[in-house]
């Protein structure tokens, strides 16, 4: 008899220890994910429709805090250049220092160092086909600078609007404050890296740890819930056999 009691007590103590451990680990993962995310990312609200259809006006994005030196072609970046605007702007990097970027080739595509770039995010114009720009240009991007275009080439005010200025519309890498990694509202998840720039020197940048952060937060929440629920569930299950035994005794007239 006493051996059975010790076994039950031992199982109960083990369950309590495991539930407490689950809550502790869950809290660490949940809070750690939020803290890490707050340090690594900055929220940003897209102020205009210049990046449609990739980013809708007023959509909420998470932009990874990066140094401008890390930015590569195809990245969608948040930058702050007082010569362009008094507030941060979001555009796509289509060329970096040393590139010659031009538009348009015979098929209406953007070219970087003579190589045509596929841009599947562009919308078709009135002609029924997507054209990289209605304005022709050819620019040699200064070293340490970036040439930026909006994905809506019909409405975006971007590097093409500053071709007559120093640098022919390019901005210093130092103006970049973050790289857009994910769209959280409306929920679209990770931003696709445009493969059209993949074959150019340097390739594409890698996504930030957005998925890892989501996994940490979700796993932490599940562990906290499971650990906290152990006690109430154990008590509920423990009462059921007692209730059944009491009903049996009543029917037997005990």
C-alpha positions as semicolon CSV with decimal commas, in nm:
position;residue;x (nm);y (nm);z (nm)
1;X;0,000;0,000;0,000
2;X;0,268;0,247;0,102
3;X;0,465;0,172;-0,214
4;X;0,164;0,271;-0,429
5;X;0,123;0,596;-0,244
6;X;0,489;0,686;-0,295
7;X;0,459;0,612;-0,666
8;X;0,160;0,840;-0,704
9;X;0,327;1,114;-0,504
10;X;0,643;1,076;-0,711
11;X;0,448;1,107;-1,035
12;X;0,269;1,411;-0,898
13;X;0,592;1,580;-0,799
14;X;0,749;1,500;-1,138
15;X;0,446;1,643;-1,318
16;X;0,464;1,962;-1,110
17;X;0,835;1,999;-1,179
18;X;0,786;1,946;-1,553
19;X;0,493;2,190;-1,567
20;X;0,696;2,453;-1,384
21;X;0,989;2,395;-1,619
22;X;0,758;2,428;-1,921
23;X;0,627;2,762;-1,792
24;X;0,980;2,890;-1,723
25;X;1,114;2,787;-2,064
26;X;0,800;2,915;-2,233
27;X;0,832;3,257;-2,067
28;X;1,198;3,276;-2,170
29;X;1,117;3,193;-2,531
30;X;0,811;3,418;-2,548
31;X;0,971;3,723;-2,387
32;X;1,308;3,657;-2,549
33;X;1,145;3,652;-2,893
34;X;0,978;3,987;-2,832
35;X;1,292;4,148;-2,688
36;X;1,511;4,016;-2,970
37;X;1,257;4,135;-3,225
38;X;1,240;4,482;-3,067
39;X;1,619;4,512;-3,084
40;X;1,650;4,379;-3,437
41;X;1,343;4,521;-3,610
42;X;1,165;4,851;-3,634
43;X;0,796;4,880;-3,729
44;X;0,717;5,107;-4,020
45;X;0,396;5,223;-4,186
46;X;0,417;5,265;-4,563
47;X;0,307;5,625;-4,627
48;X;0,224;5,614;-4,999
49;X;0,129;5,386;-5,288
50;X;0,469;5,412;-5,457
51;X;0,557;5,051;-5,366
52;X;0,234;4,886;-5,480
53;X;0,159;4,606;-5,541
54;X;0,442;4,483;-5,315
55;X;0,350;4,716;-5,028
56;X;0,009;4,875;-5,005
57;X;-0,037;5,224;-4,868
58;X;-0,067;5,217;-4,486
59;X;0,051;4,857;-4,468
60;X;0,257;4,772;-4,159
61;X;0,598;4,621;-4,215
62;X;0,889;4,503;-4,003
63;X;1,220;4,643;-4,122
64;X;1,545;4,489;-4,003
65;X;1,794;4,739;-3,868
66;X;2,095;4,708;-4,100
67;X;2,395;4,911;-4,199
68;X;2,376;5,058;-4,548
69;X;2,688;4,862;-4,642
70;X;2,485;4,537;-4,612
71;X;2,223;4,638;-4,868
72;X;2,213;4,455;-5,202
73;X;2,023;4,494;-5,529
74;X;1,657;4,401;-5,499
75;X;1,629;4,497;-5,132
76;X;1,338;4,713;-5,022
77;X;1,486;4,966;-4,781
78;X;1,378;5,241;-4,546
79;X;1,604;5,543;-4,587
80;X;1,616;5,896;-4,458
81;X;1,758;6,154;-4,697
82;X;1,667;6,516;-4,615
83;X;1,726;6,612;-4,978
84;X;1,434;6,386;-5,075
85;X;1,193;6,421;-4,785
86;X;1,163;6,532;-4,423
87;X;1,048;6,181;-4,322
88;X;1,177;5,828;-4,394
89;X;1,086;5,675;-4,730
90;X;1,070;5,319;-4,864
91;X;1,197;5,218;-5,209
92;X;1,365;4,926;-5,387
93;X;1,739;4,919;-5,456
94;X;1,791;4,847;-5,826
95;X;2,159;4,939;-5,859
96;X;2,458;4,993;-5,632
97;X;2,781;5,191;-5,657
98;X;2,973;5,119;-5,978
99;X;2,666;4,994;-6,169
100;X;2,535;5,150;-6,484
101;X;2,158;5,134;-6,463
102;X;1,950;5,220;-6,767
103;X;1,600;5,204;-6,903
104;X;1,464;5,077;-7,107
105;X;1,580;4,791;-7,325
106;X;1,390;4,685;-7,634
107;X;1,161;4,468;-7,422
108;X;1,089;4,745;-7,171
109;X;1,308;4,596;-6,897
110;X;1,556;4,770;-6,669
111;X;1,922;4,691;-6,740
112;X;2,210;4,683;-6,493
113;X;2,553;4,681;-6,658
114;X;2,378;4,578;-6,978
115;X;2,196;4,282;-6,823
116;X;1,816;4,292;-6,842
117;X;1,644;4,239;-6,508
118;X;1,313;4,059;-6,462
119;X;1,081;4,247;-6,226
120;X;0,763;4,038;-6,184
121;X;0,621;4,279;-5,924
122;X;0,567;4,552;-6,185
123;X;0,213;4,624;-6,300
124;X;0,117;4,640;-6,664
125;X;0,061;4,985;-6,807
126;X;-0,200;5,109;-7,053
127;X;-0,021;4,921;-7,332
128;X;-0,095;4,592;-7,155
129;X;0,267;4,513;-7,073
130;X;0,489;4,596;-6,775
131;X;0,751;4,859;-6,856
132;X;1,028;4,932;-6,607
133;X;0,995;5,307;-6,657
134;X;0,810;5,549;-6,878
135;X;1,113;5,777;-6,852
136;X;1,438;5,685;-7,023
137;X;1,764;5,726;-6,833
138;X;2,116;5,593;-6,805
139;X;2,311;5,652;-6,483
140;X;2,652;5,549;-6,355
141;X;2,591;5,508;-5,981
142;X;2,868;5,666;-5,768
143;X;3,059;5,438;-5,532
144;X;2,900;5,414;-5,189
145;X;2,557;5,505;-5,328
146;X;2,229;5,337;-5,425
147;X;1,982;5,393;-5,708
148;X;1,625;5,355;-5,580
149;X;1,293;5,302;-5,758
150;X;0,939;5,242;-5,636
151;X;0,761;4,929;-5,757
152;X;0,478;5,141;-5,898
153;X;0,680;5,303;-6,174
154;X;0,379;5,509;-6,286
155;X;0,338;5,711;-5,964
156;X;0,659;5,675;-5,764
157;X;0,879;5,977;-5,701
158;X;1,220;5,814;-5,679
159;X;1,573;5,842;-5,820
160;X;1,427;5,933;-6,160
161;X;1,291;6,254;-6,006
162;X;1,641;6,359;-5,895
163;X;1,845;6,285;-6,207
164;X;1,952;6,647;-6,242
165;X;2,096;6,658;-5,890
166;X;2,442;6,556;-5,774
167;X;2,478;6,180;-5,797
168;X;2,206;6,166;-6,065
169;X;1,938;6,053;-5,825
170;X;2,142;5,810;-5,618
171;X;2,153;5,832;-5,237
172;X;2,442;5,750;-5,002
173;X;2,433;5,407;-4,839
174;X;2,459;5,586;-4,505
175;X;2,099;5,711;-4,543
176;X;1,961;5,355;-4,512
177;X;1,819;5,282;-4,167
178;X;1,652;4,944;-4,224
179;X;1,563;4,674;-4,478
180;X;1,201;4,560;-4,507
181;X;1,179;4,193;-4,416
182;X;0,810;4,114;-4,365
183;X;0,462;4,256;-4,407
184;X;0,259;4,207;-4,088
185;X;-0,059;4,394;-4,187
186;X;-0,223;4,289;-4,405
187;X;-0,047;3,964;-4,316
188;X;0,173;3,864;-4,609
189;X;0,471;3,726;-4,421
190;X;0,825;3,742;-4,554
191;X;0,896;3,966;-4,848
192;X;1,011;3,773;-5,153
193;X;1,366;3,835;-5,273
194;X;1,348;3,924;-5,647
195;X;1,537;3,656;-5,838
196;X;1,592;3,890;-6,133
197;X;1,890;4,041;-5,947
198;X;2,033;3,706;-5,833
199;X;2,282;3,664;-6,119
200;X;2,439;4,006;-6,069
201;X;2,763;4,033;-5,865
202;X;2,693;4,001;-5,492
203;X;2,368;3,813;-5,540
204;X;2,073;3,866;-5,307
205;X;2,061;3,942;-4,937
206;X;1,929;3,682;-4,694
207;X;1,606;3,732;-4,500
208;X;1,636;3,825;-4,134
209;X;1,533;3,590;-3,850
210;X;1,162;3,674;-3,877
211;X;1,052;3,309;-3,895
212;X;1,279;3,217;-3,604
213;X;1,126;3,492;-3,392
214;X;0,773;3,377;-3,475
215;X;0,866;3,018;-3,387
216;X;1,014;3,127;-3,053
217;X;0,708;3,333;-2,961
218;X;0,461;3,063;-3,068
219;X;0,652;2,783;-2,895
220;X;0,685;2,993;-2,580
221;X;0,313;3,064;-2,572
222;X;0,228;2,694;-2,615
223;X;0,466;2,589;-2,337
224;X;0,330;2,851;-2,095
225;X;-0,027;2,745;-2,167
226;X;0,051;2,373;-2,137
227;X;0,246;2,417;-1,813
228;X;-0,018;2,639;-1,656
229;X;-0,295;2,399;-1,757
230;X;-0,130;2,094;-1,597
231;X;-0,254;2,162;-1,242
232;X;-0,622;2,228;-1,324
233;X;-0,636;1,935;-1,568
234;X;-0,476;1,699;-1,312
235;X;-0,725;1,802;-1,044
236;X;-1,017;1,763;-1,284
237;X;-0,909;1,415;-1,389
238;X;-0,843;1,320;-1,027
239;X;-1,198;1,409;-0,921
240;X;-1,367;1,195;-1,185
241;X;-1,272;0,851;-1,041
242;X;-1,379;0,970;-0,694
243;X;-1,714;1,080;-0,833
244;X;-1,765;0,748;-1,008
245;X;-1,678;0,552;-0,693
246;X;-1,917;0,766;-0,485
247;X;-2,199;0,700;-0,735
248;X;-2,130;0,326;-0,722
249;X;-2,148;0,324;-0,341
250;X;-2,476;0,514;-0,345
251;X;-2,633;0,267;-0,588
252;X;-2,512;-0,022;-0,370
253;X;-2,674;0,139;-0,067
254;X;-2,343;0,185;0,115
